[in-house]
Amino acid sequence: MWGDRLRYWFELFAGMAIYKSNATGGHVNDGWINPNDIESRFRVERLLVQGRAYDGADNNQRNQLFEAILNNAGALCTARLLERRRQITPPSLDYRVTPFGRKIDKWGYGDKPGLRKRAAFFALEAWFRLRRYKLVAIGSAGWAAINAFKFYSAAWQWIHNDFFALISAVVIAALLWAFHRVFPQG
């Protein structure tokens, strides 16, 4: 179903909490997730990439995984469910779930995400798939409006022109019937 792929990737990002040690020896949960952190989860949990268990030694599969991570994270950033870390030196590809993303994440999780969450990700996927056809959609909607106007104006003309003929025929038939009843032929 549309939206399931993005929902699974979002749940992967939202379900991870990254703890990094700071200078005092404690841990800081700043929430930033690096693609390497996600790769380590794929490696440890033996998750599937392109239908096969992930193997970090296979460069082709590793590249496919990183491409999928970056593409889906970019889509989720466009939808404002994730945010990218900016203005850091050296530059890094770190992502964090936004407060809006946390609200959507609370709507359900896993195999039973809830109707609202499924509908939200369905609408998101539909928007991503159909946005490149916006010119076509606007043109076809305009064409449909023109065709509807032409059809209903032609139907109105047909009804208007033939309506007088229909009423006339009914009146003449009623007069003939009445005349026949009053003056029988016999």
C-alpha positions in Angstrom: 0.0 0.0 0.0 1.2 3.5 -0.7 2.9 5.0 2.3 4.1 1.8 4.0 7.6 2.2 2.7 7.9 5.8 4.0 6.2 4.8 7.3 8.7 2.0 7.9 11.6 4.3 7.3 10.2 6.9 9.5 9.6 4.4 12.3 13.2 3.3 11.8 14.4 6.9 12.4 11.9 7.6 15.2 12.7 4.3 17.0 16.4 5.0 17.4 17.9 6.9 20.3 21.6 7.7 19.9 23.6 8.2 23.1 27.0 9.7 22.7 29.5 10.3 25.5 30.5 13.8 26.3 33.6 15.3 27.8 32.6 14.6 31.4 32.1 10.9 30.7 28.3 10.9 30.8 25.9 10.3 27.9 24.0 12.9 25.9 20.9 12.0 24.0 20.9 14.7 21.4 18.7 12.6 19.0 20.9 13.0 15.9 21.1 9.9 13.8 23.9 9.3 11.3 23.5 6.9 8.4 26.3 4.8 9.9 24.1 4.3 13.0 21.3 3.0 10.8 23.8 0.8 9.0 24.9 -0.7 12.3 21.3 -1.5 13.1 20.9 -3.3 9.7 24.1 -5.2 10.4 23.2 -6.3 14.0 19.6 -7.1 13.4 20.2 -8.7 10.0 17.5 -6.6 8.3 16.8 -7.0 4.6 18.1 -4.8 1.8 16.6 -5.6 -1.6 15.2 -8.9 -0.3 18.5 -10.2 1.1 20.0 -10.0 4.6 22.3 -7.1 4.9 26.0 -7.8 4.5 28.3 -4.9 5.2 31.1 -6.5 3.2 29.1 -6.3 0.0 29.8 -2.8 -1.4 26.9 -3.0 -3.9 24.4 -3.7 -1.1 26.0 -1.2 1.2 25.7 1.5 -1.5 22.0 0.5 -2.0 21.4 0.8 1.7 23.0 4.3 2.0 21.2 5.5 -1.1 17.9 4.3 0.4 18.7 5.9 3.7 19.5 9.3 2.1 16.6 9.2 -0.3 14.0 8.3 2.3 15.5 10.7 4.9 15.4 13.5 2.3 11.7 12.7 1.6 10.9 12.8 5.3 12.8 16.1 5.7 10.8 17.5 2.9 7.6 16.5 4.8 9.0 18.1 8.0 9.1 14.8 9.9 12.9 14.8 10.1 15.4 17.6 10.1 19.0 17.8 8.9 21.8 19.0 11.1 23.3 22.1 9.5 26.1 24.5 10.3 28.5 21.9 11.8 32.1 21.4 11.0 33.0 19.0 9.4 29.7 18.6 7.5 27.8 15.5 8.4 24.6 13.8 7.3 22.8 13.7 10.6 19.0 13.6 11.0 16.7 14.0 13.9 12.9 13.6 14.3 11.1 16.9 14.6 8.4 17.6 17.3 5.8 17.2 14.5 7.3 13.9 13.6 7.1 12.8 17.3 3.4 13.6 17.3 2.8 11.5 14.3 5.0 8.7 15.7 2.6 8.5 18.8 -0.3 7.6 16.5 0.8 4.0 16.3 3.8 1.8 15.6 4.8 -1.4 13.8 2.2 -3.7 12.2 -0.8 -1.8 13.7 0.1 1.9 13.1 -3.5 3.2 13.4 -5.7 4.7 10.7 -4.5 8.3 11.1 -0.9 7.4 10.7 -1.5 5.1 7.7 -3.7 7.9 6.1 -1.0 10.5 6.7 1.7 8.4 5.1 -0.7 7.4 2.2 -1.3 11.1 1.6 2.4 11.9 1.8 3.3 9.1 -0.7 0.5 10.2 -3.0 1.8 13.8 -2.9 5.4 12.7 -3.7 4.2 10.5 -6.6 1.8 12.9 -8.1 3.5 16.3 -7.6 5.5 15.9 -10.8 2.2 15.7 -12.7 0.8 18.9 -11.3 0.8 20.6 -14.7 -0.9 17.6 -16.2 -3.4 17.5 -13.3 -4.2 21.2 -13.7 -4.6 20.8 -17.4 -6.8 17.7 -17.1 -9.0 19.4 -14.5 -9.4 22.4 -16.8 -10.2 20.1 -19.7 -12.8 18.3 -17.6 -14.4 21.6 -16.6 -14.6 22.6 -20.3 -16.0 19.2 -21.3 -18.6 19.3 -18.5 -19.7 22.8 -19.5 -20.0 21.8 -23.2 -22.0 18.6 -22.2 -24.4 20.4 -19.9 -24.9 23.3 -22.3 -25.6 20.8 -25.1 -27.9 18.9 -22.9 -29.7 22.1 -21.9 -30.1 23.1 -25.5 -31.5 19.6 -26.4 -33.9 19.7 -23.5 -34.9 23.4 -24.2 -35.4 22.8 -28.0 -37.1 19.5 -27.7 -39.0 20.4 -24.5 -41.3 22.7 -26.5 -41.8 20.0 -29.1 -42.5 17.4 -26.3 -45.1 19.7 -24.6 -46.7 20.4 -27.9 -47.0 16.8 -28.8 -48.5 15.9 -25.4 -51.0 18.8 -25.7 -52.0 17.8 -29.2 -52.3 14.1 -28.2 -54.5 15.1 -25.2 -56.7 17.3 -27.5 -57.1 14.6 -30.0 -57.9 12.1 -27.3 -60.5 14.5 -25.8 -61.9 15.3 -29.3 -62.2 11.5 -30.0 -64.0 10.9 -26.7 -66.4 13.8 -27.3 -67.1 13.1 -30.9 -66.8 9.4 -31.5 -66.5 8.1 -35.1 -69.3 5.8 -35.6 
